[in-house]
Amino acid sequence: MHLFKGMTIKNNELNISEVGVTKLREKYQTPLYVYDENLIEETCALFVDNFKSSNFKTEILYASKAFSCLEIYRVASKFGLGFDVVSFGEMYTAYKAGVDMSKVYFHGNNKTVEELEYALKLNVGTIVIDNDYEYEIVNKLAEKNNRYVDVLLRINTGIDAHTHEYIKTAKDDSKFGYSVYDENIFHLINNINQQENLNFKGFHSHIGSQIFEENSFFEAVRTVLEFSKNVQDRLNINITVLNLGGGFGVYYTAADKPFELGQFLQKYIEVVEEEQGNYDLNLEKVVIEPGRSLICNAGSTLYTIGGTKKTFAGREYIFVDGGMGDNPRYALYKAKYECTIANNMNGEATEEYTIAGKYCESGDILIKDIKLPKAQANDLLLVSSTGAYNYSMASNYNRLPKLPVVFVKNGEHRLVVKRETLDDLIKQDI
Ligand SMILES: Cc1ncc(COP(=O)(O)O)c(C=O)c1O
């Protein structure tokens, strides 16, 4: 398993930011999410330090869908980050964490009237409109509440980014946003812009997630800026804010080759500055919203191994005390992970195992075919890079309680989300 910054081996045991995994199990039990707070902080600082320009303001939003709890909003806020939220729950959590709500952008393709009203009540800074229906609702609510609301329109550049390549199509089937190739978009923009209670600022574009090809992002920037220029010329509307989304790829396994983030961010800015010059745009602010790249590698999941089993067909399983309820990503899209036997870091990897959870599904797999030292019952198994889209996608399948979250930092550890109890599981039942 790749050791991320902050991971060290002491007496054959994995330590994360100077905290041993055995100690973590003693104190919090397993299964358990563990986050290295130093790594989160360093990554926040890396984004802020490298995505800046003397031509326009920049803003980093943390895409809170990747991992949302009170403490992550507090930590990211210390670095001046804003937040992308997509629901009542994310808005509420950010608000309760004391976030500056003017730095919050409300996304989503089907925000409810209640959610939009709530966003106005909490003074959410920007609403990102997805479609005609939503525009009408936002406008009515703004009028009714006598409010002036900053809005962006989510556009679709037709850039279909795969992990190592991109293709540009004029046809886009995504449920998100409005295609820049659809003539009706000009009518919608004009309508939004004419409303007294809506301050139309510009566009939002997000081309996908876990993208490794820098050119996909640069090509999207070119398309967004060209389109912005087109809108300015045709409709005489100033485009001042662009939100370019997230999607920067990260390491899960050796097959992933992420670009060096700091260097990439500087190039990204240069491309925006260059295209801004080419298209003669007066941008005031350029925003990005990383989720995975900000949090994924900082998080790991610690499990206790129960039984091992060799099937008749020859596959050798390790069973752990969690599984698809805390990490549904293999079951969802065959996502790949690395792991280690965290109390036997120096052991020789002589066996080939499949790591399966305890849920009642044969698809409850975490990792297939990984080389590890021989596993014993009660060993600790740590899966790395589970910081994004694990806790936030967790379920109570089989009525298993959700896991706690612990932050570790320089030998200290603290609980930031408690383990669910059996009573929590029946709390809403009548
Ligand atoms: C609108 C939007 N912004 C940002 C993100 C964050 O993407 P990532 O976690 O890949 O950085 C997403 C996730 O898909 C998204 O839908």
The ligand as an SDF file (V2000), in Angstrom:
LIG
                    3D

 16 16  0  0  0  0  0  0  0  0999 V2000
  -20.9020   20.3670   -9.3480 C   0  0  0  0  0  0  0  0  0  0  0  0
  -19.7820   19.6180   -8.7620 C   0  0  0  0  0  0  0  0  0  0  0  0
  -18.7330   20.2860   -8.2860 N   0  0  0  0  0  0  0  0  0  0  0  0
  -17.6840   19.6550   -7.7050 C   0  0  0  0  0  0  0  0  0  0  0  0
  -17.6650   18.2860   -7.5880 C   0  0  0  0  0  0  0  0  0  0  0  0
  -16.4810   17.6360   -6.9390 C   0  0  0  0  0  0  0  0  0  0  0  0
  -15.8500   16.7640   -7.7810 O   0  0  0  0  0  0  0  0  0  0  0  0
  -14.5410   16.0250   -7.2870 P   0  0  0  0  0  0  0  0  0  0  0  0
  -14.8460   15.3760   -5.9890 O   0  0  0  0  0  0  0  0  0  0  0  0
  -14.2360   15.0590   -8.3610 O   0  0  0  0  0  0  0  0  0  0  0  0
  -13.4810   17.0770   -7.1390 O   0  0  0  0  0  0  0  0  0  0  0  0
  -18.7340   17.5350   -8.0710 C   0  0  0  0  0  0  0  0  0  0  0  0
  -18.7300   16.0670   -7.9760 C   0  0  0  0  0  0  0  0  0  0  0  0
  -19.0620   15.3170   -8.8380 O   0  0  0  0  0  0  0  0  0  0  0  0
  -19.8340   18.2230   -8.6750 C   0  0  0  0  0  0  0  0  0  0  0  0
  -20.8900   17.5570   -9.1490 O   0  0  0  0  0  0  0  0  0  0  0  0
  1  2  1  0
  2  3  1  0
  2 15  2  0
  3  4  2  0
  4  5  1  0
  5  6  1  0
  5 12  2  0
  6  7  1  0
  7  8  1  0
  8  9  2  0
  8 10  1  0
  8 11  1  0
 12 13  1  0
 12 15  1  0
 13 14  2  0
 15 16  1  0
M  END
$$$$
